[in-house]
């Protein structure tokens, strides 16, 4: 079951893009794969990151929160290649409801609003954010997004296979070591971890 309303979900996915049950929607594809594995999946699309209500409207998941900015990095959505805000670009009127560095913002909001044990989190990110990397937008070297987001695990690439494996392992109380296409900031976490999975 996949839903945008209700409670009692095994997994809650948070996305900066609108939810669409379509193969071109990253959160839609991940939700479909998790649904096929038998998990109840809740989706929070385009949450208002300035308040906590959107992040808490589906309750707390049994297994983990999954966070993604969507198919395009939030800074590419919000700025032109010349670093001009798109909302102020006279040639392309556009208003994104996504914050800059959405994965970091969403994961930290989830972490602060769900401090009780049992809220694991995962994030989905392109491979460049796994290690320290050059950041065009800040013209500096940034540390791994995993550290800034304070998540338990970072998934890179499409993420649907890793999300299914994370769900299976957390459901069985197993550790998260050895999952291909992921990075973690410390020793493997078992069910009951406090931070979001990205």
N, C-alpha and C positions, 0 to 999 in steps of 0.2 A: 504494500500500500504506500502510495506517495500522496502527501497532502500539504496544503499551505495553512490549514486550520486544524485545531484539535490539540490533544495532549497524548502522552503515553508512547512517544516515539523511541525507537531504538537508536536512531541517528538523526541529527538535525544538521542540514547543510545550509550554510549562509553564503549568499552570492551577491556581488555588487551589480549584477545584471538581472533583468527580469527573468523569471523562471519560464521556460518553455519546454514542453515534453517533445523534444526534437533532437535529432543527432548532432546538430550544429550548436546546441546549447551545452556548455560544459557541465553545469549543475544538473541539467536534464539527463545527460548521459550517465553521470555518476549515480544519480537517483535511480535510474532504470536498472543499472547493474546491481545496486544494493537491493532493490525491490525483487529482482529475479532470484537473489540469494535468500529471500524470505524475510527481510528486515522491514520494519515499519519506518518509513523515511519522511521526515518533516522538512519543508523547504522555507527558508526566510529569504525572500528576494528583495534587493534594494532597501535594506533597513535604514532607518533614520539613525545614524551613528551618534547623534548628539544626545539621544535619550536612551533609556534602558528598555522601554516598553516593547519595542520591536524585537529585541534580542530575547525577551522573556515570554513572548506571547505563545510559544509552543511548549513552554515548560522546559524541564531539563531532560536531555536524552539519557537512555539507559546505558549506552556505550560511549558515544563521543559526538562532539561538534566537528563538522568539517567546514573549512573556510576557503573561499576562493574569490578573487576579484572578478573573475569571468574569463572570457576568451581573450580580452585585451587588457594589458596592464593599466591600472587606474591613471597613471601619469600620462599615458598616451591618449586616454579618453579625455582627460581634462585640459591638456596643453597641446599646442601645435609643436612641430619639430624646432621652431624658433623660440620655444618656451613662452609663448603668449597664451593666456587663458582662452580656451575655446569659447567660453560664455561671453567673452568680450571681443570675439573675432567678428567683424562686420560682414565678412564673406560667408560665414557659416554659423548662423545663430544656433546655439546648442546649449542645453543645460543638463549637466550630469549631476545625479544625486550621490555620486560615489566620491568618498573622500580621497585625497592624495594618499598613496601607499595604503590602499584599502585593506589588504590582507593584514598588515600590522595593526591598523586601527580596529578592524573587526575582531581579531584574535584577542587584543588587549581588552576590548569592551566585554567580550564573553568572559574572559578570565576575571575581570573585576566584578561582574554581575553574578557569577556563579562560583563563588569561592568555596562552596561546600565540596567535600570529597566526592569523587565519582564523575567529575566532569573532565574527561580527557579531550584533547583537541588535536586536530591535524590541519595542515594548510597545504594548498596546492599552488605551485609556483614554477616558473621556468627554471631550468638548471642554473642559470647565471646567479641566482640569489642564494644558492646553497653555500657558497664560499664567500670570502671577502671579494668584492668586485668593484670595478670602476662604475660610478653612478653619474651618468650624463646630466641628470637634472640638478644635482648638487655640485657637480664638477669636483668630486672627491671620491675617496675609496670608502665604501661602506662595509660594515661587517655583515655576516650572514643574516638573512631575514629571520631565520629561526631564533636567533638571539633577541632581535628587536620585538618579535611577535610573542616571545615567551611561550611557545607551543611545545608540546611533547614530541612531535614528529613533523617533518616537512616532506611532502610528496612532490616530486617534480615529474614533468611530463603530463600526459593526459590525466592520469590519476585514478581511473576507474578500477583497474586491477588491484592497485595498491589499497584503495579504499575498501574493496571487498576482503582483501587479506587482513587488513587491520581489524575490520569488523569481526571476522571469524576468530582471530586470535584473542581479541578482547572478550568476545562472547564465551570463549573457552578458558579464560583466565591465563592465557599464555603471554609470554613477553613478545616484544615487537622487533627483536633482533633478526637480521637476515632478510628483510623484505627488500626486494630489488626496487630501485627507483625511490629510495627514501633517505633521509638524513635525520639524525637525532642529536640533541645537544649534550647528552650524557648517557648514563647507563639506561638500559631498556626499562620502560615503564610497564607495569602491569595494570590490570583493571583497578580503578580507584585512584588513578593519577588526578592531579588537580588542574592541569592546564589543557588548553584546547589543542586539538590535532589540526595541523594546517594542511 
